[in-house]
């Protein structure tokens, strides 16, 4: 204790630099104690405790470190921790003590005889702690959202702030509501930042539920079912309601319909509600099985119905229709009909089921008589066919004594017979039948033509009269019989045929199969030669039947065959042509004669003459065309020269061709014309054209000795006047000019007339 006081005075010199709190802490850190040992071991050094944070918030960690303990010593703490440094989390101001234990050994022995312990303390100041006591209110109903949490806190330093479930801190401490059941975190923070945290649980009442027992109605479809409900959970004071009806204290509901689902509701004191669907089922339905045995014969009353039932309750009773109720399960003596079976159980519940008591179809016999035929007077027969009845049928002929299983009677003569049939149940039926005489078998045949002259596509189709039975067989004699009445695969030919009936009687016939596609050739469009000697004739032949492609042969009167083998020929001359055709099957037809004539004769050769003035004339009056041949050039038409006269405009050989109905005549004999200067009469008339060739205007100078009017004509190559003008009477020289409007370029004759005088010159228009 005296040593501690000495230390205190040593540090007191520095008190002007320490706060009171720091001085208290320094005293705590500097307090030491020594244990004195009588041995030779040296006393330990001074032990000191230092604190990382001397003042902390409650619940905040800080470290304490002890120093000064010798290397051979060990440190322990008042917290029971060991080691030089420990971590503590004080909830209030606490002083912690460190102990340094140093073992003492005897000199020379190396054995520890005692322990010297030195202590030091360290104090951690804790700010005033925050005392946090949150409270909660549970939700009214299980799964509700109306829970609340209130944060209650005291202590701390300065104003407090409150935090709910990780949200931002707020200064007001209001209740936190609209909460579902669960655990929430709350925290409070004071002015210096110390925080206290806690968790709070918002609880909820247990979930409402109900245990339900169902009582089924007694009978199928009844309304005497019930349910009993017992509620659990919630907060008690239960009420029950069905299909949103009025609530009731009791959980029992009666008079409920079978096969109906009801909505059961349960509420508690907090008006929490729970709904559950409850289905009222039905008792097990009657399973009624009926075993029916039909009546033996049509109309008999010996049918039986046997009943077996399951389901329901108690002992069963049975009723057929509206008849008496019985305990027996079998009803007998029943005719074919529909019956209703009622089963009644011990509760009076009923189940119904209908049953049809059947009867076999009535035994009915039909008989077909085979007439006496070509094989003799006792060749008749009867074939019986049964329908309905039960099992196999036996047959007996009215003229016989023993029944037979075969339905065919043979060796019968012409007459009336009765057949009796009896089935396996003894039910009988009768049929009468007359055996007559069969008409002789007679065959008739219709031929179906083949598709070409060599094609095996023809056929013959039989029809028959008379004979026995309905089955026939047909053949080409020499080939096998067949059952089809039509024999196919025949080429055009003559065939001998046979038909046989069911008993083998036959008849024969001959048939001819023709070529159904036989080729026929006829003349089509014929165009005669337009002019005698022409080659513009055309002809087309038409083919019917046969098989494409076709090849046509055209032969002239000189027996020359034309090179094209088509149905249409062009460039034909006059004459008669012989035509034949062959198809792809090498089938052919008779030849056809096609005449080609001339529509019009050629006009006669025209005659051309020349007048003294040089004008050329021809005798026809229509269809005229003048031609000119100059030098070695071939003849060419004179433009617009179609009249009976022509004034030549140049030297050359002129001739005429006359066309009538499109036919041109032979050309006339040509006249050689030479254009020369004309001799002037005694009273001369001369003309000069300046310039010549003429471009756009005709300018002339005329001179005459005798006074008279002068007529001016411009003639084209055909002699047609293209312009005519008059110069008033004058003597001497006279100039005149006119525009050449509408006059084409070419060679023209300018002709002037003055009384009996005339002058002609050649001019060119460019």
Residue pairs with C-beta under 8 A, 6 or more apart in sequence:
3 32
3 33
3 34
4 31
4 32
7 30
7 31
7 32
8 27
11 23
11 26
11 27
11 30
15 23
18 26
21 54
21 55
21 125
22 54
24 123
25 51
25 54
25 122
25 123
25 125
28 49
28 95
28 121
28 122
28 123
29 48
29 49
29 50
29 51
29 120
29 121
29 122
30 46
30 48
30 120
31 119
31 120
31 121
32 46
32 47
32 48
32 68
32 118
32 119
32 120
33 117
33 118
33 119
34 43
34 44
34 116
34 118
35 116
35 117
35 118
36 43
37 43
37 104
37 114
37 116
39 104
39 105
39 106
39 107
39 113
39 114
40 107
41 102
41 104
41 105
41 116
43 116
44 68
44 69
44 70
44 73
44 100
44 102
44 116
44 118
45 68
45 69
45 70
46 68
46 118
47 66
47 67
47 68
47 69
47 98
47 100
47 118
47 119
47 120
48 66
48 67
48 68
48 120
49 64
49 65
49 66
49 67
49 96
49 98
49 120
49 121
49 122
50 64
50 65
50 67
50 122
51 62
51 63
51 64
51 122
51 123
51 124
52 62
52 63
52 64
52 65
53 60
53 62
53 124
54 123
54 124
54 125
55 124
55 125
55 126
55 127
56 62
56 90
56 124
56 125
56 126
56 127
57 126
57 127
57 129
57 192
57 193
57 194
57 195
58 90
58 91
58 92
58 126
58 127
58 129
58 130
58 194
58 196
59 89
59 91
59 129
59 196
60 89
60 194
61 87
61 88
61 89
62 87
62 88
62 89
62 90
62 124
63 85
63 86
63 87
63 88
64 77
64 85
64 86
64 88
64 96
64 98
64 122
64 124
65 84
65 85
66 75
66 77
66 84
66 85
66 98
66 100
66 120
67 84
68 100
68 118
68 120
69 75
69 84
69 100
69 102
69 118
70 100
70 102
72 102
72 103
73 100
73 101
73 102
73 103
74 82
74 100
74 101
75 82
75 83
75 84
75 98
75 99
75 100
75 101
76 82
76 98
76 99
76 101
77 86
77 96
77 97
77 98
77 99
78 96
78 97
78 98
78 99
79 86
79 88
79 96
86 96
88 94
88 96
88 124
90 124
90 126
91 126
91 129
92 126
92 129
93 123
93 124
93 125
93 126
94 123
94 124
94 126
95 121
95 122
95 123
96 121
96 122
96 123
96 124
97 119
97 120
97 121
98 119
98 120
98 121
98 122
99 117
99 118
99 119
100 117
100 118
100 119
100 120
101 115
101 116
101 117
102 115
102 116
102 117
102 118
103 112
103 114
103 115
103 116
104 112
104 113
104 114
104 115
104 116
105 111
105 112
105 113
106 113
127 156
127 157
127 190
127 192
127 194
128 155
128 156
128 157
129 155
129 156
129 194
129 196
130 153
130 154
130 155
130 156
130 160
130 188
130 190
130 194
130 195
130 196
131 153
131 154
131 155
131 196
132 151
132 152
132 153
132 186
132 187
132 188
132 196
132 197
132 198
133 152
133 153
134 149
134 150
134 151
134 152
134 186
134 198
134 200
135 149
135 150
135 152
135 200
136 147
136 148
136 149
136 150
136 200
136 201
136 202
136 203
137 147
137 148
137 149
137 202
138 147
138 181
138 202
138 203
138 204
138 205
139 145
139 146
139 147
139 179
139 180
139 181
139 202
139 203
139 204
139 205
140 146
140 205
140 270
140 271
140 272
141 204
141 205
141 208
141 234
141 268
141 270
141 272
142 181
142 204
142 205
142 206
142 207
142 208
142 233
142 234
142 272
143 180
143 181
143 204
143 207
144 180
144 181
144 204
144 272
145 178
145 179
145 180
146 177
146 178
146 179
147 177
147 178
147 179
147 180
147 181
147 202
147 203
147 204
148 175
148 176
148 177
148 179
148 202
149 164
149 175
149 176
149 179
149 184
149 186
149 200
149 202
150 173
150 175
150 176
151 162
151 164
151 173
151 176
151 186
151 188
153 160
153 162
153 173
153 188
153 196
155 190
156 188
156 190
156 191
156 194
156 196
157 190
157 191
157 192
157 194
158 190
158 191
158 192
159 171
159 190
159 191
160 173
160 188
160 189
160 190
161 169
161 170
161 171
161 188
161 189
161 190
162 169
162 170
162 171
162 172
162 173
162 186
162 187
162 188
163 169
163 170
163 186
163 187
163 188
163 189
164 176
164 184
164 185
164 186
165 176
165 184
165 185
165 186
166 185
169 187
169 189
176 184
179 202
180 202
180 204
181 202
181 203
181 204
182 201
182 202
183 199
183 200
183 201
183 202
184 199
184 200
184 201
184 202
185 197
185 198
185 199
186 197
186 198
186 199
186 200
187 195
187 196
187 197
187 198
188 195
188 196
189 195
205 233
205 234
205 235
205 268
205 270
205 272
206 232
206 233
206 234
207 233
207 234
207 274
208 231
208 232
208 233
208 234
208 266
208 268
208 272
208 273
208 274
209 231
209 232
209 233
209 266
209 274
210 229
210 230
210 231
210 232
210 251
210 264
210 266
210 274
210 276
211 229
211 230
211 232
212 227
212 228
212 229
212 230
212 264
212 276
212 278
213 227
213 228
213 229
214 225
214 226
214 227
214 278
214 279
214 280
214 281
215 225
215 226
215 227
215 228
216 225
216 258
216 280
216 281
216 282
216 283
217 223
217 224
217 225
217 256
217 257
217 258
217 280
217 282
217 283
218 224
218 283
218 313
218 347
218 349
219 283
219 347
219 348
219 349
219 350
220 258
220 282
220 283
220 285
220 286
220 349
220 351
221 258
221 259
221 282
222 257
222 258
222 282
222 349
223 255
223 256
223 257
223 258
224 254
224 255
224 256
225 254
225 255
225 256
225 257
225 258
225 280
226 252
226 253
226 254
226 255
226 256
227 252
227 253
227 256
227 262
227 264
227 278
227 280
228 251
228 252
229 240
229 251
229 252
229 253
229 264
229 266
229 278
230 251
231 238
231 240
231 251
231 266
231 268
231 274
233 268
233 274
234 266
234 268
234 269
234 270
234 272
234 274
235 268
235 269
235 270
235 272
236 268
236 269
237 268
237 269
238 249
238 251
238 266
238 267
238 268
239 247
239 248
239 249
239 266
239 267
240 247
240 248
240 249
240 250
240 251
240 253
240 264
240 265
240 266
241 247
241 248
241 264
241 265
241 267
242 253
242 262
242 263
242 264
242 265
243 262
243 263
244 263
244 265
247 265
247 267
251 266
253 262
256 262
256 280
257 280
258 280
258 281
258 282
258 283
259 279
259 280
259 281
259 282
260 279
260 280
261 277
261 278
261 279
261 280
262 277
262 278
262 279
262 280
263 275
263 276
263 277
263 278
264 275
264 276
264 277
264 278
265 273
265 274
265 275
266 273
266 274
266 275
266 276
267 273
267 274
283 311
283 312
283 313
283 349
284 310
284 311
284 312
285 311
285 351
286 309
286 310
286 311
286 312
286 343
286 345
286 349
286 350
286 351
287 309
287 310
287 311
288 307
288 308
288 309
288 341
288 343
288 351
288 352
288 353
289 307
289 308
289 309
290 305
290 306
290 307
290 341
290 353
290 355
291 305
291 306
291 307
291 308
292 303
292 304
292 305
292 355
292 356
292 357
292 358
293 303
293 304
293 305
293 306
294 303
294 336
294 357
294 358
294 359
294 360
295 301
295 302
295 303
295 334
295 335
295 336
295 357
295 358
295 359
295 360
296 302
296 360
296 390
296 425
296 426
296 427
297 359
297 360
297 362
297 425
297 426
297 427
298 336
298 359
298 360
298 361
298 362
298 363
298 388
298 427
299 335
299 336
299 359
300 335
300 359
301 333
301 334
301 335
302 332
302 333
302 334
303 332
303 333
303 334
303 335
303 336
303 357
303 358
303 359
304 330
304 331
304 332
304 334
305 320
305 330
305 331
305 334
305 339
305 341
305 355
305 357
306 329
306 330
306 331
307 318
307 329
307 330
307 331
307 341
307 343
308 329
309 316
309 343
309 351
311 345
311 351
312 343
312 345
312 346
312 347
312 349
312 351
313 345
313 346
313 347
313 349
314 345
314 346
314 347
315 327
315 345
315 346
316 327
316 343
316 344
316 345
317 325
317 326
317 327
317 343
317 344
318 325
318 326
318 327
318 328
318 329
318 331
318 341
318 342
318 343
318 344
319 325
319 326
319 341
319 342
319 344
320 331
320 339
320 340
320 341
321 339
321 340
325 344
331 339
331 341
334 357
335 357
335 359
336 357
336 358
336 359
337 356
337 357
338 354
338 355
338 356
338 357
339 354
339 355
339 356
339 357
340 352
340 353
340 354
341 352
341 353
341 354
341 355
342 350
342 351
342 352
343 350
343 351
343 352
343 353
344 350
345 351
360 388
360 389
360 390
360 423
360 425
360 427
361 387
361 388
361 389
362 388
362 389
362 427
362 429
363 386
363 387
363 388
363 389
363 393
363 421
363 423
363 427
363 428
363 429
364 386
364 387
364 388
364 389
364 429
365 384
365 385
365 386
365 419
365 421
365 429
365 430
365 431
366 384
366 385
366 387
366 431
367 382
367 383
367 384
367 385
367 419
367 431
367 432
367 433
368 382
368 383
368 385
368 433
369 380
369 381
369 382
369 433
369 434
369 435
369 436
370 379
370 380
370 381
370 382
370 383
370 410
370 435
370 468
370 469
370 502
370 503
371 380
371 435
371 436
371 437
371 438
371 468
372 378
372 379
372 380
372 412
372 413
372 414
372 435
372 436
372 437
372 438
373 379
373 380
373 438
373 467
373 468
373 501
373 503
373 505
374 438
374 440
374 441
374 503
374 505
375 503
375 504
375 505
377 413
377 414
378 411
378 412
378 413
379 411
379 503
380 411
380 412
380 413
380 414
380 435
380 436
381 408
381 409
381 410
381 411
381 412
381 435
382 397
382 408
382 409
382 412
382 417
382 419
382 433
382 435
383 407
383 408
383 409
384 395
384 407
384 408
384 409
384 419
384 421
384 431
385 407
386 393
386 407
386 421
386 423
386 429
389 421
389 423
389 424
389 425
389 427
389 429
390 423
390 424
390 425
390 427
391 423
391 424
391 425
392 405
392 423
392 424
393 407
393 421
393 422
393 423
394 403
394 404
394 405
394 421
394 422
395 403
395 404
395 405
395 406
395 407
395 409
395 419
395 420
395 421
396 402
396 403
396 404
396 419
396 420
396 422
397 409
397 417
397 418
397 419
398 417
398 418
398 419
398 420
399 417
400 409
403 422
409 417
409 419
412 435
413 435
414 435
414 436
414 437
415 434
415 435
416 432
416 433
416 434
416 435
417 432
417 433
417 434
417 435
418 430
418 431
418 432
418 433
419 430
419 431
419 432
419 433
420 428
420 429
420 430
421 428
421 429
421 430
421 431
422 428
438 466
438 467
438 468
438 505
439 465
439 466
439 467
440 466
440 467
440 505
440 507
441 464
441 465
441 466
441 467
441 468
441 499
441 500
441 501
441 505
441 506
441 507
442 464
442 465
442 466
442 467
442 507
443 462
443 463
443 464
443 497
443 498
443 499
443 507
443 508
443 509
444 462
444 463
444 464
444 465
444 509
445 460
445 461
445 462
445 463
445 497
445 509
445 511
446 460
446 461
446 463
447 458
447 459
447 460
447 511
447 512
447 513
447 514
448 458
448 459
448 460
448 461
448 486
448 513
448 516
449 458
449 492
449 513
449 514
449 515
449 516
449 517
450 456
450 457
450 458
450 490
450 491
450 492
450 513
450 514
450 515
450 516
450 517
451 457
451 516
451 517
451 547
452 515
452 517
452 546
452 547
452 583
452 585
452 587
453 492
453 515
453 518
453 585
453 586
453 587
454 491
454 492
454 585
454 586
454 587
455 491
455 585
456 489
456 490
456 491
457 488
457 489
457 490
458 488
458 489
458 490
458 491
458 492
458 513
458 514
458 516
459 486
459 487
459 488
459 489
459 490
459 513
460 486
460 487
460 490
460 495
460 497
460 511
460 513
461 485
461 486
462 472
462 474
462 485
462 486
462 487
462 497
462 499
463 485
464 472
464 499
464 501
464 507
467 501
467 502
467 505
467 507
468 501
468 502
468 503
468 505
469 501
469 502
469 503
470 502
471 483
471 501
471 502
472 483
472 485
472 499
472 500
472 501
472 502
473 481
473 482
473 483
473 499
473 500
474 481
474 482
474 483
474 484
474 485
474 487
474 497
474 498
474 499
474 500
475 481
475 482
475 487
475 497
475 498
475 499
476 487
476 490
476 495
476 496
476 497
477 496
477 497
477 498
477 508
481 500
487 497
490 513
491 513
492 513
492 514
492 515
493 512
493 513
494 510
494 511
494 512
494 513
495 510
495 511
495 512
495 513
496 508
496 509
496 510
497 508
497 509
497 510
497 511
498 506
498 507
498 508
498 509
499 506
499 507
499 509
500 506
515 545
515 587
516 545
517 545
517 546
517 547
517 587
518 545
518 546
518 587
518 589
519 543
519 544
519 545
519 546
519 581
519 583
519 587
519 588
519 589
520 543
520 544
520 545
520 589
521 541
521 542
521 543
521 579
521 580
521 581
521 589
521 590
521 591
521 592
522 541
522 542
522 544
522 592
523 539
523 540
523 541
523 542
523 592
523 594
524 539
524 540
524 541
524 542
524 567
525 538
525 539
525 540
526 538
526 539
526 540
526 594
526 595
526 596
527 536
527 537
527 538
527 539
528 537
528 596
528 597
528 598
528 599
529 535
529 536
529 537
529 572
529 573
529 574
529 596
529 597
529 598
529 599
530 536
530 598
530 599
530 600
530 661
530 662
530 663
531 598
531 599
531 600
531 601
531 602
531 661
531 662
531 663
531 664
532 574
532 598
532 600
532 601
532 602
532 663
533 573
533 574
533 598
533 602
534 573
534 598
534 663
535 571
535 572
535 573
536 570
536 571
536 572
537 570
537 571
537 572
537 573
537 574
537 596
538 568
538 569
538 570
538 572
539 568
539 569
539 572
539 577
539 594
539 596
540 567
540 568
540 569
541 552
541 567
541 579
541 581
541 592
541 594
542 567
543 550
543 567
543 581
543 589
546 581
546 583
546 585
546 587
546 589
547 583
547 584
547 585
547 587
548 583
548 584
549 583
549 584
550 567
550 581
550 582
550 583
550 584
551 565
551 581
551 582
551 583
552 565
552 566
552 567
552 579
552 580
552 581
553 561
553 565
553 579
553 580
553 581
553 582
554 561
554 562
554 564
554 565
554 569
554 577
554 578
554 579
555 561
555 562
555 577
555 578
555 579
556 562
556 575
556 577
557 575
557 576
557 577
562 569
569 577
572 596
573 596
574 596
574 597
574 598
575 595
575 596
576 593
576 594
576 595
576 596
577 593
577 594
577 595
577 596
578 591
578 592
578 593
578 594
579 591
579 592
579 593
579 594
580 588
580 589
580 590
580 591
580 592
581 588
581 589
582 588
599 661
600 660
600 661
600 662
600 663
601 663
602 663
602 664
602 665
602 666
603 620
603 623
603 658
603 659
603 660
603 663
603 664
603 665
604 658
604 665
605 665
605 666
605 667
605 668
606 618
606 619
606 620
606 624
606 656
606 657
606 658
606 665
606 668
607 618
607 619
607 668
607 669
608 616
608 617
608 618
608 654
608 655
608 656
608 668
608 669
608 670
608 671
609 616
609 617
609 618
609 671
610 616
610 617
610 671
610 673
611 617
613 758
614 647
614 648
614 673
614 675
615 645
615 646
615 647
615 719
616 626
616 645
616 646
616 647
616 648
616 654
616 671
616 673
617 644
617 645
617 646
618 624
618 644
618 645
618 656
618 658
618 668
619 644
620 644
620 656
620 658
621 644
622 658
622 660
623 658
623 659
623 660
624 641
624 642
624 643
624 644
624 656
624 658
625 637
625 638
625 641
625 642
625 656
625 657
625 658
625 659
626 637
626 638
626 641
626 642
626 646
626 654
626 655
626 656
626 718
627 635
627 636
627 637
627 638
627 654
627 655
627 656
627 657
627 667
628 635
628 636
628 638
628 648
628 650
628 652
628 653
628 654
629 635
629 636
629 652
629 653
629 655
629 670
630 650
630 651
630 652
630 653
631 652
635 653
635 655
635 667
638 646
638 654
638 717
638 718
639 716
639 717
639 718
640 716
640 717
640 718
640 720
641 717
641 718
641 719
642 718
643 718
643 719
645 719
646 654
646 718
646 719
647 715
647 719
647 749
648 654
648 673
648 675
649 675
649 715
649 716
649 717
649 747
649 748
649 749
649 762
650 675
650 717
650 747
650 762
651 673
651 674
651 675
652 672
652 673
653 670
653 671
653 672
653 673
654 670
654 671
654 673
655 667
655 668
655 669
655 670
655 671
656 667
656 668
657 664
657 665
657 666
657 667
657 668
658 664
658 665
659 665
675 762
678 758
678 759
678 760
680 686
680 759
681 756
681 757
683 704
683 705
683 706
683 757
684 703
684 704
684 705
684 757
685 702
685 703
685 704
685 710
685 752
685 754
685 757
685 758
685 759
686 702
686 703
686 704
686 759
687 700
687 701
687 702
687 703
687 750
687 752
687 759
687 761
688 700
688 701
689 698
689 699
689 700
689 750
689 761
689 763
690 699
690 700
690 701
691 699
692 763
692 764
693 763
693 764
693 765
693 766
694 740
694 763
694 764
694 765
694 766
695 766
696 739
696 740
697 737
697 738
697 739
697 740
698 714
698 723
698 737
698 738
698 739
698 740
698 750
698 763
699 735
699 736
699 737
700 712
700 735
700 736
700 737
700 750
701 733
701 734
701 735
702 710
702 727
702 733
702 734
702 735
702 736
702 752
703 732
703 733
703 734
704 710
704 730
704 731
704 732
704 754
704 757
705 731
706 731
706 754
706 755
706 757
707 729
707 730
707 731
708 729
708 754
708 755
708 757
709 726
709 727
709 728
709 729
709 754
710 726
710 727
710 730
710 734
710 752
710 753
710 754
711 724
711 725
711 726
711 752
711 753
711 754
712 723
712 724
712 725
712 726
712 727
712 736
712 750
712 751
712 752
713 721
713 723
713 724
713 750
713 751
713 752
713 753
714 721
714 722
714 723
714 724
714 743
714 748
714 749
714 750
714 751
714 763
715 721
715 722
715 748
715 749
715 750
715 751
716 722
716 746
716 748
717 746
717 747
717 748
722 743
722 748
723 738
723 740
723 743
725 736
725 738
727 734
727 736
740 765
743 765
744 765
745 765
745 766
746 764
746 765
747 762
747 763
747 764
748 762
748 763
748 764
748 765
749 760
749 761
749 762
749 763
750 760
750 761
750 762
750 763
751 758
751 759
751 760
752 758
752 759
752 760
